[in-house]
Amino acid sequence: MPRVSEFYGIAIYMYFRDHGVPHFHAVYAGQEAVLSIRGLRVLEGRLPQRALALVRAWGRLHLDVTKNHAASRRSRRSKRSTTAGERPTSSVA
């Protein structure tokens, strides 16, 4: 699991192969929450209020990182869908 940041005992993770709404994981003191990149809503789990406020502040400050991650996921999906149906071509002349 790629850790993209750590601060005040909070670890932020992003998985490239996760499905669903673009999101990131925040882990603090044995608790985990999954937050959407757009809107920074808690999708799953929970964190203490102070930790959640810090995670949301991190999300606002690092919006470029989270949006790049989401764009990378979309790009990987579109490449897989376009190449999945193509047949290999022969380069024999």
PyMOL commands that place a pseudoatom at each C-alpha (Angstrom):
pseudoatom trace, name=CA, resn=MET, resi=1, chain=A, elem=C, hetatm=0, pos=[0.000, 0.000, 0.000]
pseudoatom trace, name=CA, resn=PRO, resi=2, chain=A, elem=C, hetatm=0, pos=[1.735, 3.211, -1.117]
pseudoatom trace, name=CA, resn=ARG, resi=3, chain=A, elem=C, hetatm=0, pos=[1.972, 5.750, 1.711]
pseudoatom trace, name=CA, resn=VAL, resi=4, chain=A, elem=C, hetatm=0, pos=[1.870, 9.218, 0.204]
pseudoatom trace, name=CA, resn=SER, resi=5, chain=A, elem=C, hetatm=0, pos=[2.071, 11.225, 3.422]
pseudoatom trace, name=CA, resn=GLU, resi=6, chain=A, elem=C, hetatm=0, pos=[2.401, 10.978, 7.177]
pseudoatom trace, name=CA, resn=PHE, resi=7, chain=A, elem=C, hetatm=0, pos=[1.808, 13.728, 9.736]
pseudoatom trace, name=CA, resn=TYR, resi=8, chain=A, elem=C, hetatm=0, pos=[0.761, 13.913, 13.400]
pseudoatom trace, name=CA, resn=GLY, resi=9, chain=A, elem=C, hetatm=0, pos=[0.551, 10.117, 13.513]
pseudoatom trace, name=CA, resn=ILE, resi=10, chain=A, elem=C, hetatm=0, pos=[-1.847, 10.041, 10.540]
pseudoatom trace, name=CA, resn=ALA, resi=11, chain=A, elem=C, hetatm=0, pos=[-0.838, 8.028, 7.470]
pseudoatom trace, name=CA, resn=ILE, resi=12, chain=A, elem=C, hetatm=0, pos=[-2.378, 8.708, 4.043]
pseudoatom trace, name=CA, resn=TYR, resi=13, chain=A, elem=C, hetatm=0, pos=[-2.455, 5.893, 1.486]
pseudoatom trace, name=CA, resn=MET, resi=14, chain=A, elem=C, hetatm=0, pos=[-3.568, 5.655, -2.135]
pseudoatom trace, name=CA, resn=TYR, resi=15, chain=A, elem=C, hetatm=0, pos=[-4.000, 2.448, -4.089]
pseudoatom trace, name=CA, resn=PHE, resi=16, chain=A, elem=C, hetatm=0, pos=[-3.713, 2.514, -7.880]
pseudoatom trace, name=CA, resn=ARG, resi=17, chain=A, elem=C, hetatm=0, pos=[-5.905, -0.549, -8.351]
pseudoatom trace, name=CA, resn=ASP, resi=18, chain=A, elem=C, hetatm=0, pos=[-8.772, 0.491, -6.059]
pseudoatom trace, name=CA, resn=HIS, resi=19, chain=A, elem=C, hetatm=0, pos=[-12.212, 0.628, -7.619]
pseudoatom trace, name=CA, resn=GLY, resi=20, chain=A, elem=C, hetatm=0, pos=[-15.142, 2.954, -7.150]
pseudoatom trace, name=CA, resn=VAL, resi=21, chain=A, elem=C, hetatm=0, pos=[-15.117, 6.657, -6.416]
pseudoatom trace, name=CA, resn=PRO, resi=22, chain=A, elem=C, hetatm=0, pos=[-11.597, 8.174, -6.479]
pseudoatom trace, name=CA, resn=HIS, resi=23, chain=A, elem=C, hetatm=0, pos=[-10.521, 8.197, -2.846]
pseudoatom trace, name=CA, resn=PHE, resi=24, chain=A, elem=C, hetatm=0, pos=[-7.700, 7.888, -0.336]
pseudoatom trace, name=CA, resn=HIS, resi=25, chain=A, elem=C, hetatm=0, pos=[-7.273, 6.082, 2.970]
pseudoatom trace, name=CA, resn=ALA, resi=26, chain=A, elem=C, hetatm=0, pos=[-6.352, 7.759, 6.255]
pseudoatom trace, name=CA, resn=VAL, resi=27, chain=A, elem=C, hetatm=0, pos=[-5.137, 5.687, 9.217]
pseudoatom trace, name=CA, resn=TYR, resi=28, chain=A, elem=C, hetatm=0, pos=[-4.772, 7.054, 12.738]
pseudoatom trace, name=CA, resn=ALA, resi=29, chain=A, elem=C, hetatm=0, pos=[-4.394, 5.199, 16.061]
pseudoatom trace, name=CA, resn=GLY, resi=30, chain=A, elem=C, hetatm=0, pos=[-5.676, 1.927, 14.626]
pseudoatom trace, name=CA, resn=GLN, resi=31, chain=A, elem=C, hetatm=0, pos=[-8.715, 3.549, 13.009]
pseudoatom trace, name=CA, resn=GLU, resi=32, chain=A, elem=C, hetatm=0, pos=[-9.193, 3.989, 9.270]
pseudoatom trace, name=CA, resn=ALA, resi=33, chain=A, elem=C, hetatm=0, pos=[-11.392, 6.162, 7.109]
pseudoatom trace, name=CA, resn=VAL, resi=34, chain=A, elem=C, hetatm=0, pos=[-11.781, 6.278, 3.345]
pseudoatom trace, name=CA, resn=LEU, resi=35, chain=A, elem=C, hetatm=0, pos=[-12.384, 9.797, 1.985]
pseudoatom trace, name=CA, resn=SER, resi=36, chain=A, elem=C, hetatm=0, pos=[-13.497, 10.845, -1.476]
pseudoatom trace, name=CA, resn=ILE, resi=37, chain=A, elem=C, hetatm=0, pos=[-11.087, 13.056, -3.365]
pseudoatom trace, name=CA, resn=ARG, resi=38, chain=A, elem=C, hetatm=0, pos=[-13.924, 15.265, -4.547]
pseudoatom trace, name=CA, resn=GLY, resi=39, chain=A, elem=C, hetatm=0, pos=[-15.612, 16.812, -1.529]
pseudoatom trace, name=CA, resn=LEU, resi=40, chain=A, elem=C, hetatm=0, pos=[-13.445, 14.992, 1.054]
pseudoatom trace, name=CA, resn=ARG, resi=41, chain=A, elem=C, hetatm=0, pos=[-16.478, 13.051, 2.319]
pseudoatom trace, name=CA, resn=VAL, resi=42, chain=A, elem=C, hetatm=0, pos=[-16.023, 9.997, 4.524]
pseudoatom trace, name=CA, resn=LEU, resi=43, chain=A, elem=C, hetatm=0, pos=[-17.074, 7.005, 2.421]
pseudoatom trace, name=CA, resn=GLU, resi=44, chain=A, elem=C, hetatm=0, pos=[-16.194, 4.300, 4.958]
pseudoatom trace, name=CA, resn=GLY, resi=45, chain=A, elem=C, hetatm=0, pos=[-14.862, 4.039, 8.477]
pseudoatom trace, name=CA, resn=ARG, resi=46, chain=A, elem=C, hetatm=0, pos=[-14.263, 6.796, 10.974]
pseudoatom trace, name=CA, resn=LEU, resi=47, chain=A, elem=C, hetatm=0, pos=[-11.571, 8.872, 12.624]
pseudoatom trace, name=CA, resn=PRO, resi=48, chain=A, elem=C, hetatm=0, pos=[-11.591, 11.057, 15.730]
pseudoatom trace, name=CA, resn=GLN, resi=49, chain=A, elem=C, hetatm=0, pos=[-12.880, 14.554, 14.882]
pseudoatom trace, name=CA, resn=ARG, resi=50, chain=A, elem=C, hetatm=0, pos=[-9.501, 16.275, 15.298]
pseudoatom trace, name=CA, resn=ALA, resi=51, chain=A, elem=C, hetatm=0, pos=[-7.739, 13.701, 13.092]
pseudoatom trace, name=CA, resn=LEU, resi=52, chain=A, elem=C, hetatm=0, pos=[-10.518, 13.959, 10.487]
pseudoatom trace, name=CA, resn=ALA, resi=53, chain=A, elem=C, hetatm=0, pos=[-10.167, 17.758, 10.422]
pseudoatom trace, name=CA, resn=LEU, resi=54, chain=A, elem=C, hetatm=0, pos=[-6.408, 17.401, 9.853]
pseudoatom trace, name=CA, resn=VAL, resi=55, chain=A, elem=C, hetatm=0, pos=[-6.974, 14.854, 7.064]
pseudoatom trace, name=CA, resn=ARG, resi=56, chain=A, elem=C, hetatm=0, pos=[-9.450, 17.148, 5.326]
pseudoatom trace, name=CA, resn=ALA, resi=57, chain=A, elem=C, hetatm=0, pos=[-6.995, 20.061, 5.639]
pseudoatom trace, name=CA, resn=TRP, resi=58, chain=A, elem=C, hetatm=0, pos=[-4.299, 17.812, 4.112]
pseudoatom trace, name=CA, resn=GLY, resi=59, chain=A, elem=C, hetatm=0, pos=[-6.706, 16.926, 1.278]
pseudoatom trace, name=CA, resn=ARG, resi=60, chain=A, elem=C, hetatm=0, pos=[-7.362, 20.597, 0.502]
pseudoatom trace, name=CA, resn=LEU, resi=61, chain=A, elem=C, hetatm=0, pos=[-3.639, 21.439, 0.590]
pseudoatom trace, name=CA, resn=HIS, resi=62, chain=A, elem=C, hetatm=0, pos=[-2.666, 18.470, -1.583]
pseudoatom trace, name=CA, resn=LEU, resi=63, chain=A, elem=C, hetatm=0, pos=[-5.524, 18.594, -4.056]
pseudoatom trace, name=CA, resn=ASP, resi=64, chain=A, elem=C, hetatm=0, pos=[-3.033, 18.374, -6.935]
pseudoatom trace, name=CA, resn=VAL, resi=65, chain=A, elem=C, hetatm=0, pos=[-1.682, 15.030, -5.643]
pseudoatom trace, name=CA, resn=THR, resi=66, chain=A, elem=C, hetatm=0, pos=[-5.131, 13.529, -5.170]
pseudoatom trace, name=CA, resn=LYS, resi=67, chain=A, elem=C, hetatm=0, pos=[-6.425, 14.780, -8.536]
pseudoatom trace, name=CA, resn=ASN, resi=68, chain=A, elem=C, hetatm=0, pos=[-3.327, 13.460, -10.322]
pseudoatom trace, name=CA, resn=HIS, resi=69, chain=A, elem=C, hetatm=0, pos=[-3.937, 10.089, -8.689]
pseudoatom trace, name=CA, resn=ALA, resi=70, chain=A, elem=C, hetatm=0, pos=[-7.549, 10.076, -9.875]
pseudoatom trace, name=CA, resn=ALA, resi=71, chain=A, elem=C, hetatm=0, pos=[-6.491, 11.085, -13.403]
pseudoatom trace, name=CA, resn=SER, resi=72, chain=A, elem=C, hetatm=0, pos=[-3.881, 8.325, -13.443]
pseudoatom trace, name=CA, resn=ARG, resi=73, chain=A, elem=C, hetatm=0, pos=[-6.540, 5.763, -12.502]
pseudoatom trace, name=CA, resn=ARG, resi=74, chain=A, elem=C, hetatm=0, pos=[-8.830, 6.992, -15.307]
pseudoatom trace, name=CA, resn=SER, resi=75, chain=A, elem=C, hetatm=0, pos=[-5.955, 6.860, -17.798]
pseudoatom trace, name=CA, resn=ARG, resi=76, chain=A, elem=C, hetatm=0, pos=[-5.053, 3.297, -16.822]
pseudoatom trace, name=CA, resn=ARG, resi=77, chain=A, elem=C, hetatm=0, pos=[-8.685, 2.222, -17.159]
pseudoatom trace, name=CA, resn=SER, resi=78, chain=A, elem=C, hetatm=0, pos=[-9.084, 3.794, -20.600]
pseudoatom trace, name=CA, resn=LYS, resi=79, chain=A, elem=C, hetatm=0, pos=[-5.826, 2.225, -21.856]
pseudoatom trace, name=CA, resn=ARG, resi=80, chain=A, elem=C, hetatm=0, pos=[-6.983, -1.205, -20.652]
pseudoatom trace, name=CA, resn=SER, resi=81, chain=A, elem=C, hetatm=0, pos=[-10.382, -0.872, -22.306]
pseudoatom trace, name=CA, resn=THR, resi=82, chain=A, elem=C, hetatm=0, pos=[-8.964, 0.257, -25.664]
pseudoatom trace, name=CA, resn=THR, resi=83, chain=A, elem=C, hetatm=0, pos=[-6.246, -2.386, -25.825]
pseudoatom trace, name=CA, resn=ALA, resi=84, chain=A, elem=C, hetatm=0, pos=[-8.428, -5.219, -24.527]
pseudoatom trace, name=CA, resn=GLY, resi=85, chain=A, elem=C, hetatm=0, pos=[-10.430, -5.475, -27.753]
pseudoatom trace, name=CA, resn=GLU, resi=86, chain=A, elem=C, hetatm=0, pos=[-7.581, -4.929, -30.186]
pseudoatom trace, name=CA, resn=ARG, resi=87, chain=A, elem=C, hetatm=0, pos=[-5.876, -7.779, -31.956]
pseudoatom trace, name=CA, resn=PRO, resi=88, chain=A, elem=C, hetatm=0, pos=[-2.118, -7.850, -32.227]
pseudoatom trace, name=CA, resn=THR, resi=89, chain=A, elem=C, hetatm=0, pos=[-0.887, -6.853, -35.669]
pseudoatom trace, name=CA, resn=SER, resi=90, chain=A, elem=C, hetatm=0, pos=[1.826, -8.652, -37.528]
pseudoatom trace, name=CA, resn=SER, resi=91, chain=A, elem=C, hetatm=0, pos=[4.843, -6.661, -38.680]
pseudoatom trace, name=CA, resn=VAL, resi=92, chain=A, elem=C, hetatm=0, pos=[5.935, -9.311, -41.185]
pseudoatom trace, name=CA, resn=ALA, resi=93, chain=A, elem=C, hetatm=0, pos=[6.358, -7.793, -44.661]
for i in range(1, 93): cmd.bond("trace and resi %d" % i, "trace and resi %d" % (i + 1))
show_as sticks, trace
zoom trace
